[in-house]
Amino acid sequence: MCSKAKQLLKNTNGQGLVEYALILVLVAIVVIAALKSIGSETNKVFCNVSDHIRLGN
């Protein structure tokens, strides 16, 4: 039983996948935070461009 437990603790199958998933989650969090911080400014720019196109200026 003890050797079976040691074997399970040494098993690293899937460890790389978990690490890549954690990295992906962290990158997604950073991207979402960045988009939230610049989202309102970007919206203002697009609204100004849209207004100028509609008004013909």
N, C-alpha and C positions, 0 to 999 in steps of 0.2 A: 504494500500500500504506500509506503514511504517513497519507494522508487518511482511509483506512478505519479505521485504528487510532484516530485522533482522533475520528472519528464514533462509534465504539463507546464511547470514554471519556466522551463527552458524553451518551450515551443514558441517561436516568434512568427509563425505563419499569420499573415494579416496585419502585422505590426506596421509595415510600410503603408498599407492602405489607410489605416487609422491616422497615421501621421500626415498623409496627403489630405485627408478629409479635414483634419484640424487646421492645416494651412489654408485650405480653401475657405473654411468658415471665417478665419481671421481676415483674409483678404476681402471677403464679402462684407464683413462688418466695417472695415475701413472704407470701402467704396460707398457703402450706404451712408456712412457718416459724412463723407466728402460731398456726396450729391445733396444731402440735406442742407449742408452749410452753404453751398453755392447755388442751390435750386432756385431760390427766390430771385437772386440777381440774374440768373439765366432767363428766368421767366420774364423779367422786366425788359431785358434786351430783345427777346423774341416779340413781345408785345409792341415795343417801339418800332421794330422793323415792320411788323404787320400793319401798324397804323400808317407808317410812311408809304407803304405799298398801296394801301387802300386809298389814301388821300392823293396819291400821285406825286409826292414830293421826292 
